[in-house]
């Protein structure tokens, strides 16, 4: 999983530890302490931690990727400001679409008319073409959520509302139960204005929005649907809300796995908590680590390795106080020893066209550097070529053979003269 530099720093919990921050190419960025690092440039704090390791128990080397983590906020729904509208032929009306949530990353929309011979729509602008009924559908590109508005196009004749029908006249609900949708049918079907609005007589007991009834607390209320054209036309539905009597208590908890053996620098690991029974009402858990200098655990059971050692991760259920543990064993990793230089066994050679291949030896400094990879090159392969340090004469002239370290980009060279 990806973690930002800021999130990683926050996980270290005020340790007095020195940080050396580099990029993945080993280029130095800065040296600081944890408390000071929290005030680094915000763009740097958003960069992804590629890996880290602890050296000597007091210095943490952190390597950052180039990219930043930018949160993607998905669309969860969409609403239109109208669900039904009556317009005249050649009249226009603007439908307003509200994407949920307001700060969704991709708020792109597509608009569609179910019958373009009756109604056309472009970016929410609806135009009546001829007498009839059609629906305008708006869809989110992200998630494919939709909202619909029924458009009645008339030739100027207003058809009044005569009645409203409800699919239920009484509802019984429990506190916390799923919402119930009341469906209102406006008559006649070709009424000019089929818009309605909804009212709850007691919003401390139930609320209603677009016919969706939500139970709040124990009690009774009346849901009323009213014609927007004629307030004398309405229907009512009684609602009785009871307390939910059934609370299922927790009887136990088990962590999987119950043992983890990891290495310093490993990515954060998730511990799964299985609560019994599965339908327990309150599944809240509190997490703790016996040694946060070795392993830190988040409120979601994600373990972040800090240093070599052992720690016990404990999960306790809020309901009943049942506990389960996971033993964490963290092993150290060998520190990375960076290259500080390179030198060739020869810096000049004079050869003839009949000379046998000659091997140059590249001496890496220090001798115990972690990454001793090098690359070789010749300035003139018509004079001499080089492969893994072995020089082969090709023709008369002068060429410079160079060696460069992969770690640190240090280099040395040898001038080859072929007579």
KACOR-V30063 format. One record per backbone hydrogen bond with DSSP energy under -1.0 kcal/mol. CO is the residue of the C=O (numbers start at 1). NH is the residue of the N-H. E is the energy in kcal/mol with one decimal. If there is no record, write none. Layout:
# KACOR-V30063
CO	NH	E
CO	NH	E
This chain:
# KACOR-V30063
3	49	-2.9
4	8	-2.2
5	9	-2.5
6	10	-2.4
7	11	-1.4
9	12	-1.3
10	13	-1.1
15	17	-1.8
17	34	-1.2
18	60	-2.6
19	32	-2.2
20	62	-2.5
21	29	-2.7
21	30	-1.6
22	64	-2.4
23	26	-2.0
27	23	-2.0
30	21	-3.0
32	19	-3.9
33	37	-2.6
34	38	-1.1
36	39	-1.9
37	40	-1.9
41	45	-2.0
42	46	-1.2
44	47	-1.3
45	6	-2.3
46	69	-1.9
47	5	-1.9
48	65	-2.8
51	63	-2.8
53	61	-2.9
55	58	-1.2
55	59	-1.6
58	18	-2.0
59	55	-3.6
60	20	-2.6
61	53	-1.8
62	22	-2.9
63	50	-2.9
63	51	-1.3
64	24	-1.2
67	48	-1.6
73	105	-2.7
77	100	-2.7
79	98	-3.2
83	150	-2.8
85	152	-3.1
87	154	-2.6
88	91	-1.8
91	128	-2.6
93	126	-3.4
96	81	-1.8
98	79	-2.0
100	76	-3.4
100	77	-1.5
101	104	-1.6
108	141	-2.2
110	139	-2.6
112	137	-3.0
115	118	-1.6
115	119	-2.6
118	129	-3.5
120	127	-2.4
122	125	-2.2
124	95	-3.0
125	122	-1.6
126	93	-2.0
127	120	-2.0
128	90	-2.7
132	153	-3.3
134	151	-3.5
135	114	-2.6
136	149	-2.3
137	112	-2.0
138	147	-1.9
139	110	-2.3
145	140	-2.5
147	138	-2.4
149	136	-2.8
150	85	-2.9
151	134	-2.3
152	87	-2.7
153	132	-2.3
154	89	-1.5
159	192	-3.2
163	187	-3.0
165	185	-2.8
169	238	-2.5
171	240	-2.6
173	242	-2.6
174	177	-2.2
180	213	-3.5
183	167	-1.4
185	165	-2.6
187	162	-3.3
187	163	-1.7
188	191	-2.0
195	228	-2.7
197	226	-2.6
199	224	-2.7
202	205	-1.6
202	206	-2.4
205	216	-3.6
205	217	-1.1
207	214	-2.7
209	212	-2.2
211	182	-3.5
212	209	-1.6
213	180	-1.9
214	207	-2.1
219	241	-3.3
221	239	-3.1
222	201	-1.9
223	237	-2.4
224	199	-2.3
225	235	-1.9
226	197	-2.0
230	233	-2.0
233	227	-2.5
235	225	-2.5
237	223	-3.1
238	171	-2.9
239	221	-2.1
240	173	-2.9
241	219	-2.4
242	175	-2.5
248	281	-3.2
252	276	-2.6
254	274	-3.1
256	272	-2.4
258	327	-2.5
260	329	-3.0
262	331	-2.9
263	266	-2.1
269	303	-4.1
272	256	-2.6
274	254	-1.9
276	251	-3.6
276	252	-1.3
277	280	-1.6
284	318	-2.4
286	316	-2.5
288	314	-2.6
291	294	-1.6
291	295	-2.4
294	306	-3.3
294	307	-1.3
296	304	-3.3
298	301	-1.7
301	271	-2.6
302	298	-2.2
303	269	-2.3
304	296	-2.6
309	330	-3.4
311	328	-3.3
312	290	-1.9
313	326	-2.2
314	288	-1.8
315	324	-1.6
316	286	-2.7
317	321	-1.1
322	317	-2.6
324	315	-2.7
326	313	-2.9
327	260	-2.9
328	311	-2.1
329	262	-3.2
330	309	-2.2
331	264	-2.6
337	370	-2.7
341	365	-2.8
343	363	-3.4
347	415	-2.5
349	417	-3.1
351	419	-2.8
352	355	-1.9
358	391	-4.2
361	345	-1.7
363	343	-1.8
365	340	-3.6
365	341	-1.5
366	369	-1.6
373	406	-2.6
375	404	-2.3
377	402	-2.6
380	383	-1.6
380	384	-2.3
383	394	-3.4
383	395	-1.5
385	392	-2.4
387	390	-2.1
389	360	-3.4
390	387	-1.8
391	358	-2.0
392	385	-2.4
397	418	-3.2
399	416	-3.4
400	379	-1.5
401	414	-2.7
402	377	-2.0
403	412	-1.8
404	375	-2.5
410	405	-3.2
412	403	-2.6
414	401	-3.1
415	349	-2.8
416	399	-2.4
417	351	-3.2
418	397	-2.2
